[in-house]
Amino acid sequence: MLRLDSIDLKILAVLQKEGRITKAALADRVNLTTTPCWERLRRLEKAGVISGYGARLSMKALGSASVIFMAAEIENHRSEDFRRFEQAILDNDHVTGCWAVGGGIDYLLRIVSKDVESYQQMVDEMLSSDIGLKRYYSYIMTKAIKEEPDVPLSLIADQR
């Protein structure tokens, strides 16, 4: 694991909130000159701490959509069954998040669909395909209370 100091954490905190900040402005914000800041940024990227840059899109501004969380259980628990299900999920553009979980279900999925009817059509296709979906439970999001893609940097600071 890469050792991060307080300046690295400042760089990461700024980038999580302002991904389009210029390198000169970033250096100024973390109290470094441009070259050392740029070297730290490259080191963080090369180590995989920074996995990419992107825009956060507002679904509300783009039109209506339904967000559904699905708890999914697969039929069998052999490694090839997990691989087949996971590949089908990777190939589905409407699944925007998928996590393997322990407990009574196997996966938790975040699905964005035009509406509930379109979601149900997708589920029907999943059930009739050979991906091993045995049982599912749907939870329709009615309101987003907190939706932060950021990593809490306090967790990292505690590990130093």
C-alpha positions as CSV (number, residue, x, y, z in Angstrom):
1,M,0.0,0.0,0.0
2,L,1.3,3.4,-0.9
3,R,2.1,5.7,2.0
4,L,0.2,8.9,1.8
5,D,1.3,12.0,3.7
6,S,-0.9,15.0,4.6
7,I,-0.1,16.8,1.3
8,D,-1.1,13.7,-0.7
9,L,-4.4,13.7,1.3
10,K,-4.9,17.4,0.5
11,I,-4.4,16.7,-3.2
12,L,-6.9,13.9,-3.1
13,A,-9.5,15.9,-1.2
14,V,-9.3,18.8,-3.7
15,L,-9.5,16.5,-6.7
16,Q,-12.5,14.6,-5.3
17,K,-14.4,17.9,-5.2
18,E,-12.8,19.7,-8.2
19,G,-11.6,17.2,-10.8
20,R,-11.2,19.9,-13.4
21,I,-8.9,22.1,-11.4
22,T,-5.7,23.2,-13.2
23,K,-2.4,21.8,-12.0
24,A,-1.3,25.3,-11.0
25,A,-4.4,25.9,-9.0
26,L,-4.1,22.5,-7.3
27,A,-0.5,23.3,-6.4
28,D,-1.6,26.6,-4.9
29,R,-4.4,25.0,-3.0
30,V,-2.0,22.5,-1.3
31,N,0.8,25.0,-0.8
32,L,3.3,23.5,-3.2
33,T,5.1,24.7,-6.3
34,T,3.8,23.3,-9.6
35,T,6.6,20.7,-10.2
36,P,6.5,18.9,-6.9
37,C,2.6,18.9,-7.0
38,W,2.7,17.5,-10.5
39,E,5.2,14.8,-9.4
40,R,2.9,13.8,-6.5
41,L,-0.1,13.7,-8.8
42,R,1.7,11.4,-11.3
43,R,2.8,9.2,-8.4
44,L,-0.8,8.9,-7.1
45,E,-2.1,8.1,-10.6
46,K,0.7,5.6,-11.3
47,A,0.0,3.8,-8.0
48,G,-3.7,3.5,-8.9
49,V,-4.8,5.7,-6.1
50,I,-6.5,8.0,-8.6
51,S,-8.3,5.6,-11.0
52,G,-9.7,8.3,-13.3
53,Y,-11.4,11.6,-13.9
54,G,-15.0,12.2,-14.9
55,A,-18.1,14.4,-14.8
56,R,-20.9,13.7,-12.4
57,L,-24.1,13.9,-14.4
58,S,-27.5,15.0,-13.0
59,M,-30.2,12.5,-13.9
60,K,-32.8,15.2,-12.9
61,A,-31.4,17.6,-15.5
62,L,-31.2,14.9,-18.2
63,G,-34.8,13.8,-17.8
64,S,-36.8,11.4,-15.7
65,A,-35.4,8.0,-14.7
66,S,-36.0,5.4,-12.0
67,V,-33.3,4.2,-9.8
68,I,-33.9,0.7,-8.5
69,F,-31.8,-1.3,-6.0
70,M,-32.0,-5.0,-6.6
71,A,-31.0,-7.7,-4.1
72,A,-30.2,-10.8,-6.2
73,E,-29.7,-14.4,-5.4
74,I,-28.2,-16.8,-7.9
75,E,-29.3,-20.4,-8.4
76,N,-25.9,-22.1,-7.8
77,H,-22.8,-21.1,-6.1
78,R,-20.0,-22.6,-8.2
79,S,-17.3,-20.2,-9.5
80,E,-18.5,-20.5,-13.1
81,D,-22.1,-19.5,-12.0
82,F,-20.7,-16.4,-10.3
83,R,-18.6,-15.6,-13.4
84,R,-21.6,-16.0,-15.8
85,F,-23.9,-13.8,-13.7
86,E,-21.2,-11.1,-13.2
87,Q,-20.4,-11.1,-17.0
88,A,-24.1,-10.5,-17.8
89,I,-24.1,-7.7,-15.3
90,L,-21.0,-6.1,-16.8
91,D,-22.6,-6.3,-20.2
92,N,-25.8,-4.5,-19.0
93,D,-25.6,-0.7,-19.4
94,H,-28.5,-0.1,-17.0
95,V,-26.7,-1.7,-14.1
96,T,-24.6,1.2,-12.7
97,G,-23.3,-0.6,-9.7
98,C,-23.0,-4.2,-8.5
99,W,-21.6,-5.5,-5.3
100,A,-21.1,-9.1,-4.2
101,V,-22.3,-9.3,-0.6
102,G,-22.4,-11.7,2.3
103,G,-25.6,-12.7,4.0
104,G,-28.9,-13.8,2.7
105,I,-28.4,-12.5,-0.9
106,D,-25.5,-12.8,-3.3
107,Y,-25.5,-9.3,-5.0
108,L,-26.8,-5.8,-4.6
109,L,-27.3,-4.0,-7.8
110,R,-28.0,-0.3,-8.6
111,I,-30.1,-0.1,-11.8
112,V,-31.1,3.1,-13.7
113,S,-34.1,2.6,-16.0
114,K,-36.4,4.8,-18.0
115,D,-39.3,3.7,-15.7
116,V,-40.5,0.8,-13.6
117,E,-42.0,-1.0,-16.6
118,S,-38.7,-0.9,-18.4
119,Y,-37.0,-2.2,-15.3
120,Q,-39.4,-5.1,-15.0
121,Q,-38.9,-6.0,-18.7
122,M,-35.1,-6.1,-18.1
123,V,-35.7,-8.4,-15.1
124,D,-37.9,-10.7,-17.1
125,E,-35.1,-11.0,-19.7
126,M,-32.6,-11.7,-16.9
127,L,-34.8,-14.4,-15.5
128,S,-35.4,-16.1,-18.9
129,S,-31.7,-15.9,-19.9
130,D,-29.1,-18.4,-18.6
131,I,-27.4,-16.1,-16.1
132,G,-28.6,-18.0,-13.0
133,L,-30.8,-15.4,-11.4
134,K,-32.9,-17.4,-8.9
135,R,-34.6,-14.7,-6.8
136,Y,-34.6,-10.9,-6.6
137,Y,-36.1,-8.2,-4.5
138,S,-36.6,-4.7,-5.8
139,Y,-36.4,-1.4,-3.9
140,I,-37.3,1.7,-5.8
141,M,-35.5,4.9,-4.8
142,T,-38.0,7.6,-3.9
143,K,-35.5,10.3,-2.8
144,A,-31.7,10.5,-2.7
145,I,-30.7,11.7,0.8
146,K,-26.9,11.4,0.3
147,E,-25.0,10.3,-2.8
148,E,-21.3,10.9,-2.6
149,P,-18.9,9.0,-4.8
150,D,-16.0,10.3,-2.7
151,V,-13.7,8.2,-0.5
152,P,-13.7,9.4,3.1
153,L,-10.1,10.5,3.4
154,S,-10.3,10.3,7.2
155,L,-10.2,6.5,6.8
156,I,-6.9,6.8,5.0
157,A,-5.5,9.3,7.5
158,D,-6.4,6.9,10.4
159,Q,-4.3,4.2,8.7
160,R,-1.1,6.3,8.5
